[in-house]
Amino acid sequence: MDIRRIDETISVAPQLSVDDIAEAAKLGFKTLVANRPDSEEAGQPAMADIEAAARENGMEWVYLPVESGNILDNDVDRFDAMIREAEKPVLAFCRSGTRCTVLWALSSARSEPAQDIVAKARGAGYDINGLAPRMAQQASKQS
């Protein structure tokens, strides 16, 4: 399991297996968020199985599927509401962790300076410099 901490409230990861969920709960994660659509790729674990494992391990489960390379403002709105209300820390996953990071960055741009967001993402191993125009657009939607 490749968990990448963005800050004290959220970490991201590539695709998790059902067996990873108990370990994530032991690490203290309270909410598990799936940003990957079910059946996006052959051989991917079923979201229902991951949800069951999350609930069995006392974690909140949030399913916010987003199409890779096509993150809409509505997706950012849903992520923003979720991250504000979720019990923390949150572990979000998708195929590589990038989608989760982009959703976090765009929603965070509503309340944090872009340079801080870029630095946090870089620290987790994600280069989001290309998001500058969209972060500026999201900044106008102060939450």
C-alpha positions in Angstrom: 0.0 0.0 0.0 1.4 3.3 -1.1 -0.1 6.0 1.1 1.0 9.5 0.4 0.3 12.1 3.1 -0.8 15.5 1.7 -1.4 17.1 5.1 -2.9 16.2 8.5 -6.4 15.9 7.1 -5.9 13.9 3.9 -3.7 11.3 2.3 -4.0 9.7 -1.1 -3.2 6.3 -2.5 -3.3 4.3 -5.7 -5.9 1.6 -6.0 -6.4 -0.2 -2.7 -7.1 -3.9 -2.3 -9.7 -5.3 0.2 -6.8 -6.5 2.3 -5.4 -3.0 2.5 -8.4 -1.6 4.3 -7.7 -3.2 7.7 -4.2 -1.7 7.6 -5.5 1.7 6.7 -7.9 1.6 9.7 -5.0 0.5 12.0 -3.1 3.6 10.7 -5.9 5.7 12.0 -7.8 6.7 8.9 -11.4 7.5 9.7 -12.9 8.0 6.3 -12.2 6.1 3.1 -13.0 7.9 -0.2 -13.1 6.2 -3.6 -12.6 8.6 -6.5 -12.4 5.7 -9.0 -15.4 4.5 -10.9 -16.3 0.8 -10.3 -15.1 -1.4 -13.1 -13.0 1.3 -14.6 -10.3 -1.3 -15.4 -10.4 -5.1 -15.7 -9.2 -6.8 -12.5 -10.0 -3.8 -10.2 -11.5 -4.8 -6.9 -15.2 -4.2 -6.7 -16.2 -1.1 -4.8 -18.8 -3.0 -2.9 -16.1 -5.3 -1.5 -14.0 -2.3 -0.5 -17.0 -0.6 1.1 -17.8 -3.7 3.1 -14.2 -3.9 4.4 -14.2 -0.2 5.3 -17.4 -0.5 7.3 -16.1 -3.7 8.9 -13.1 -1.8 10.1 -15.1 1.1 11.5 -14.3 3.6 8.7 -16.8 5.9 7.0 -17.2 5.1 3.3 -17.6 7.8 0.6 -18.0 6.9 -3.1 -17.3 9.9 -5.3 -16.4 8.4 -8.7 -14.7 10.8 -11.1 -13.7 10.0 -14.7 -10.0 10.2 -15.2 -8.8 13.3 -17.0 -12.3 14.8 -16.9 -12.8 16.4 -13.5 -15.7 18.8 -13.6 -16.5 21.7 -11.3 -19.4 19.6 -9.9 -16.9 16.9 -8.9 -14.9 19.6 -7.1 -18.0 20.9 -5.4 -18.9 17.3 -4.1 -15.3 16.7 -3.0 -15.2 20.1 -1.2 -18.4 19.3 0.7 -17.2 15.8 1.6 -13.7 16.9 2.8 -15.2 19.6 5.1 -17.7 17.2 6.7 -15.7 14.0 6.7 -14.3 12.5 9.9 -10.5 13.0 9.6 -8.0 11.8 8.7 -9.3 10.9 5.2 -7.7 8.4 2.9 -8.7 8.9 -0.8 -7.8 6.5 -3.6 -8.1 6.2 -7.3 -5.9 4.4 -9.9 -2.8 6.3 -9.1 -3.7 8.9 -6.5 -3.6 11.7 -9.0 -7.3 12.2 -9.4 -7.7 12.4 -5.6 -4.9 15.0 -5.4 -6.4 17.1 -8.2 -9.8 17.1 -6.5 -8.2 18.0 -3.2 -6.1 20.8 -4.8 -9.0 22.3 -6.6 -11.3 22.3 -3.6 -8.5 23.6 -1.4 -7.9 26.5 -3.7 -11.1 27.9 -2.4 -9.5 28.6 1.0 -5.7 28.2 0.7 -3.0 29.9 -1.3 -2.1 28.0 -4.5 1.6 28.0 -3.7 0.9 26.1 -0.4 -1.3 23.6 -2.3 1.4 23.0 -4.9 4.0 22.5 -2.2 1.9 20.0 -0.3 1.1 18.0 -3.5 4.8 18.0 -4.4 5.7 16.7 -1.0 3.3 13.8 -1.7 4.9 13.2 -5.0 2.4 14.9 -7.3 3.3 17.8 -9.7 0.1 19.9 -10.1 1.7 23.1 -11.5 -0.4 22.7 -14.6 -3.5 23.2 -12.4 -2.7 26.9 -11.8 -5.5 28.3 -14.0 -8.1 26.0 -12.5 -7.0 26.8 -9.0 -7.3 30.5 -9.7 -10.8 29.9 -11.0 -11.7 27.9 -7.9 -10.2 30.6 -5.6 -13.0 32.8 -6.8 -15.5 30.3 -5.2 -14.3 30.9 -1.6 -15.9 28.2 0.6 
